[in-house]
Amino acid sequence: MTRTRTYSGRASAARIVTGVGAVFALIEVIYILLILLGANAGNAFTRFIRAIAEPLALFFPGLFPIDNPQLAVLVNYGLAAIFWVVVTGLVARLFFR
């Protein structure tokens, strides 16, 4: 029984870490869509998502100098979304072991 509980606890921790990464990536994707679809920057929801997405993007904004602002958002915040999925997936594997 102890072995099953340990496995279950590790699996739960791995699922939580993976879920957090998915939520972070989803926030980045929502921000990308808001920018690409031309959402009103003064809207409360848009400001809220931006306030969350910018810190989660870490060092990616400005990493690649791109003249087109929409393409820059797509590349930089898209890389941040991929980063969160990959890193939390790796951390979840460590928990699962």
C-alpha positions as a Python dict, from the first residue, in 0.01 Angstrom:
ca = {
    (1, 'M'): (0, 0, 0),
    (2, 'T'): (278, 243, 74),
    (3, 'R'): (414, 204, -274),
    (4, 'T'): (76, 287, -429),
    (5, 'R'): (32, 596, -213),
    (6, 'T'): (381, 719, -298),
    (7, 'Y'): (313, 666, -667),
    (8, 'S'): (-23, 839, -637),
    (9, 'G'): (129, 1134, -451),
    (10, 'R'): (404, 1172, -707),
    (11, 'A'): (156, 1148, -991),
    (12, 'S'): (-60, 1414, -826),
    (13, 'A'): (238, 1646, -783),
    (14, 'A'): (335, 1591, -1147),
    (15, 'R'): (-20, 1671, -1259),
    (16, 'I'): (-27, 1990, -1053),
    (17, 'V'): (305, 2110, -1198),
    (18, 'T'): (190, 2026, -1550),
    (19, 'G'): (-139, 2207, -1488),
    (20, 'V'): (39, 2520, -1365),
    (21, 'G'): (254, 2521, -1677),
    (22, 'A'): (-53, 2479, -1895),
    (23, 'V'): (-225, 2772, -1725),
    (24, 'F'): (83, 2992, -1769),
    (25, 'A'): (105, 2897, -2137),
    (26, 'L'): (-268, 2958, -2182),
    (27, 'I'): (-231, 3310, -2040),
    (28, 'E'): (47, 3378, -2290),
    (29, 'V'): (-165, 3245, -2577),
    (30, 'I'): (-465, 3455, -2472),
    (31, 'Y'): (-243, 3763, -2465),
    (32, 'I'): (-108, 3682, -2812),
    (33, 'L'): (-462, 3642, -2946),
    (34, 'L'): (-576, 3968, -2788),
    (35, 'I'): (-290, 4154, -2954),
    (36, 'L'): (-323, 3985, -3294),
    (37, 'L'): (-699, 4033, -3304),
    (38, 'G'): (-667, 4400, -3210),
    (39, 'A'): (-835, 4402, -2870),
    (40, 'N'): (-895, 4738, -2705),
    (41, 'A'): (-586, 4806, -2493),
    (42, 'G'): (-793, 5012, -2249),
    (43, 'N'): (-1030, 4725, -2172),
    (44, 'A'): (-1007, 4590, -1817),
    (45, 'F'): (-977, 4226, -1930),
    (46, 'T'): (-701, 4311, -2176),
    (47, 'R'): (-512, 4507, -1909),
    (48, 'F'): (-556, 4220, -1663),
    (49, 'I'): (-420, 3960, -1907),
    (50, 'R'): (-133, 4191, -2000),
    (51, 'A'): (-46, 4244, -1632),
    (52, 'I'): (-20, 3867, -1589),
    (53, 'A'): (138, 3779, -1925),
    (54, 'E'): (426, 4026, -1914),
    (55, 'P'): (591, 3892, -1596),
    (56, 'L'): (531, 3533, -1710),
    (57, 'A'): (712, 3606, -2036),
    (58, 'L'): (1034, 3637, -1831),
    (59, 'F'): (1323, 3737, -2057),
    (60, 'F'): (1158, 3657, -2392),
    (61, 'P'): (1013, 4001, -2485),
    (62, 'G'): (1284, 4186, -2674),
    (63, 'L'): (1495, 3874, -2719),
    (64, 'F'): (1461, 3900, -3096),
    (65, 'P'): (1446, 4249, -3250),
    (66, 'I'): (1151, 4228, -3489),
    (67, 'D'): (1018, 4540, -3662),
    (68, 'N'): (658, 4417, -3694),
    (69, 'P'): (499, 4459, -3346),
    (70, 'Q'): (241, 4184, -3397),
    (71, 'L'): (503, 3937, -3516),
    (72, 'A'): (724, 4037, -3222),
    (73, 'V'): (443, 3957, -2977),
    (74, 'L'): (373, 3628, -3153),
    (75, 'V'): (737, 3517, -3146),
    (76, 'N'): (836, 3644, -2802),
    (77, 'Y'): (526, 3547, -2607),
    (78, 'G'): (488, 3228, -2810),
    (79, 'L'): (838, 3126, -2703),
    (80, 'A'): (742, 3201, -2344),
    (81, 'A'): (436, 2976, -2375),
    (82, 'I'): (647, 2694, -2518),
    (83, 'F'): (905, 2751, -2243),
    (84, 'W'): (643, 2706, -1969),
    (85, 'V'): (506, 2385, -2122),
    (86, 'V'): (852, 2233, -2169),
    (87, 'V'): (1000, 2337, -1832),
    (88, 'T'): (700, 2231, -1627),
    (89, 'G'): (687, 1906, -1821),
    (90, 'L'): (1049, 1838, -1726),
    (91, 'V'): (987, 1930, -1363),
    (92, 'A'): (680, 1706, -1358),
    (93, 'R'): (894, 1416, -1482),
    (94, 'L'): (1132, 1475, -1192),
    (95, 'F'): (841, 1459, -948),
    (96, 'F'): (708, 1144, -1110),
    (97, 'R'): (1034, 952, -1068),
}
